Amino acid sequence: MHTAGVDLGGTKVQGVVVDHDGKRVGEARGKTPVSGGPEAVVAEITTVVKAAAKDAKVAVGKLAGIGIGSPGRVDPDTGDLFGAANLPGFRDPVPLGSMVADAVGVKRVVVGNDVVVATLAEHRLGAGRGFDDLLTVFAGSGVGGALVLGGELRAGSHWAAGEIGHMVVVEGGELCPCGRRGCMEAYAGRVALERAARAAAAAGRPTELLAIQERQGRPRMSSGVWKAALDAGDPLAHELIDRAIEALGAAIASAVNLVDVQAVLIGGGMGDKLGEPFVRRVETAMIPHLFLPPSQVEVRLGELGDYAGAMGAALLLRR
């Protein structure tokens, strides 16, 4: 029996179809709408699922179900998604699962937090295999995290465990997309990075970031835009990414001090695009803040890349 998995990100909608062995047999990708509210998002998810099913040569009606990994929080009782600041119209509760089920024509749709499902995939299939105690950090439009302790995903009492992006790294610091100040995400999430870059450019700072974004035809400053700017030696891009790395290092080290994990796995759009050098720089930035000797914590780049969220979403249906 085939199932579909959807990674609903701040800039992309990645879909896969997997077979009963968990092997990816079809895929498709779309762009996350920047307007139009939940209806526009559901329409794009529907288009991507149908395209992935076509790629897998599977009729949509034959899918056993669809798993969706999304930013924000999911109410485990109602299945409603809320607090997804990087999606249009998702601050208040939205019945995403039932809306997608009706639009696609499938009976079973399960919705989970995007970072939690990506962690599920990396722990079972990727760079997190073999670790019973693992912290994952996914830096993309925002910055999310998740915990595996004693070999099991830990959701917390209110399904909000792992919100490392909202650990405070600068008291009274930059405004975060969540509305609070000084969160790590206010320095390391792409939404906040773009806001800082545009403010600096408007104040007269020279930068190629906006020109690169326009050349690439991106509605937002994607991870690829940042990589291109860094590769071109753009001073503002380097300054803002340096600041992001320091914030990531402080927050990750503080989390490691609290829960004493064996390993930290870094992924998301920024991790995937900037790769191993970025991860090693974050590891170095952790050192001044760590209680344990650095050698006792392994820091790894995620293995599954763009597919982690969608593969993990498909795994949701098997839990």
Secondary structure, DSSP 8 states (H G I E B T S, - for coil): --EEEEEE-SSEEEEEEE-TT--EEEEEEEE--SSSHHHHHHHHHHHHHHHHHHHTT--GGG---EEEEESSEE-TTT--EE--TTSTT-SS-B-HHHHHHHHHT-S-EEEEEHHHHHHHHHHHHSTTTT-SSEEEEEESSSEEEEEEETTEEE--TTS-TT-GGGSBSSTT-SB-TTS-BSBTHHHHSHHHHHHHHHHHHHTT---SHHHHHHHHT-SS--HHHHHHHHHTT-HHHHHHHHHHHHHHHHHHHHHHHHH--SEEEEEHHHHHHHHHHHHHHHHHHHGGG-SS-GGGSEEEE-SSGGGHHHHHHHHHTT-
